[in-house]
Amino acid sequence: MEEWGKELNRLKEAGLYRKLRVLEDAQAPQTIVDGQEIIMLASNNYLGLSINSQVKDQVIEIVEDYGTSSGGSRLTTGNYDLHQELEEKLAKFKKYEAAIVFNTGYMTNLGVLTTVVGKEDLIISDELNHASIIDACRLSKAEVAIYQHTNLDDLKAKLEVGQNYNRRLIVTDGVFSMDGDLAPLAAIVELAREYNALVMVDDAHGTGVLGDSGAGSSQHFGLQDEIDIKVGTLSKALAAEGGFVAGSQELVDLLRNKARSFIYSTALAPGTIAASLASLQYLQDNPQILTTLWRNIKLLKSGLQDLGYQLLPSNSAIIPIMIGDEEETMKLSRGLLEEGILAPGIRPPTVPEGTSRIRVTVMANHQVQDLEKAVKAFSKVGKELDLI
Ligand SMILES: Cc1ncc(COP(=O)(O)O)c(C=O)c1O
């Protein structure tokens, strides 16, 4: 116990102690956090579908019919017709032969990497990949080579050195979660073909955001047939919970048989699956929601840029505002909160030293007035702190 106290004190002294915020209303553009009304600039509910009335109605209907829990793992008694339907629809959405749903995006990455590679293999992973990929690499027993963020020369060098491994798997986020930039997928696929490697893309932040129908980063780049393993999450734009892999029927069959995070966990509840199904349907019936999302992204970006803030070159619903210094970043975040804007500061160890930033995210259901109010607050607090 004493040891834990020491560790907690160490975290507090280093300014790394984390506390939970409490939401007391829906995940909406205007909501209540810790008793305060705020404009939400920190949600991954990119399409705003978690409060869409069509989606909610369908979830309520399914819960009325199926109840609240799944009662077993997928391979025992928890596999509903709803799970099957969602997997078929996700495969079609992503234009793959098959898909398999896991309980979270995190568990998806663990399941995939511990199944498709092993001791004789090499994973080549972008240095800014999500923590779930990093943990999955550790669990996989494969050798891991990290290449500098989106650096194709470094990726090529790692592929060159890795030629003697049984299998080489390049793993990258499609959209990087703290920087909002995109992996250079065309060049990555080209290198993969040259070096006989497989490509896995985690499109947690691209699904429902990028591409003409929201199918993600590979659709954005016109590469839908070229990615061997496509990972996505249902917990962000698709307004539910869970993750999935789209790929060949063989890949999906293998995962169903061997991925421990799929096998040894109770299946997602019917209401959660219903939320994904309804969100996916809504996106397919209303693709113009993507135009609204992108209008909002451009509006907020240009407002912040005009104020003189330095934005990282993101191309997604994630907009990182580079501040650099940890203290100043947190002061700006606190000042914004006082103005009713939730815009979290991100600092080490989540991002490298000296690159602390405010990371805001945009939703399709933000009203123009919400974004204008946010820009005004950034102007006021930024000037008070001498940042712009
Ligand atoms: C790139 C990436 N992969 C995976 C995950 C994990 O997904 P989930 O939250 O569904 O577990 C996240 C975010 O949380 C992410 O940003």
Ligand as a Chemical Component Dictionary entry (heavy atoms), coordinates in Angstrom:
data_LIG
# 
_chem_comp.id                   LIG 
_chem_comp.type                 NON-POLYMER 
_chem_comp.pdbx_formal_charge   0 
_chem_comp.three_letter_code    LIG 
# 
loop_
_chem_comp_atom.comp_id 
_chem_comp_atom.atom_id 
_chem_comp_atom.alt_atom_id 
_chem_comp_atom.type_symbol 
_chem_comp_atom.charge 
_chem_comp_atom.model_Cartn_x 
_chem_comp_atom.model_Cartn_y 
_chem_comp_atom.model_Cartn_z 
_chem_comp_atom.pdbx_ordinal 
LIG C1 C1 C 0 -5.914  4.733 -33.211 1  
LIG C2 C2 C 0 -6.740  4.118 -32.137 2  
LIG N1 N1 N 0 -6.870  2.776 -32.079 3  
LIG C3 C3 C 0 -7.601  2.181 -31.134 4  
LIG C4 C4 C 0 -8.257  2.905 -30.170 5  
LIG C5 C5 C 0 -9.014  2.186 -29.123 6  
LIG O1 O1 O 0 -10.344 2.105 -29.478 7  
LIG P1 P1 P 0 -11.451 1.888 -28.341 8  
LIG O2 O2 O 0 -11.596 3.189 -27.654 9  
LIG O3 O3 O 0 -12.650 1.473 -29.123 10 
LIG O4 O4 O 0 -10.932 0.817 -27.455 11 
LIG C6 C6 C 0 -8.167  4.310 -30.195 12 
LIG C7 C7 C 0 -8.843  5.200 -29.257 13 
LIG O5 O5 O 0 -9.326  5.069 -28.256 14 
LIG C8 C8 C 0 -7.381  4.924 -31.194 15 
LIG O6 O6 O 0 -7.241  6.252 -31.214 16 
# 
loop_
_chem_comp_bond.comp_id 
_chem_comp_bond.atom_id_1 
_chem_comp_bond.atom_id_2 
_chem_comp_bond.value_order 
_chem_comp_bond.pdbx_ordinal 
LIG C1 C2 SING 1  
LIG C2 N1 SING 2  
LIG C2 C8 DOUB 3  
LIG N1 C3 DOUB 4  
LIG C3 C4 SING 5  
LIG C4 C5 SING 6  
LIG C4 C6 DOUB 7  
LIG C5 O1 SING 8  
LIG O1 P1 SING 9  
LIG P1 O2 DOUB 10 
LIG P1 O3 SING 11 
LIG P1 O4 SING 12 
LIG C6 C7 SING 13 
LIG C6 C8 SING 14 
LIG C7 O5 DOUB 15 
LIG C8 O6 SING 16 
# 
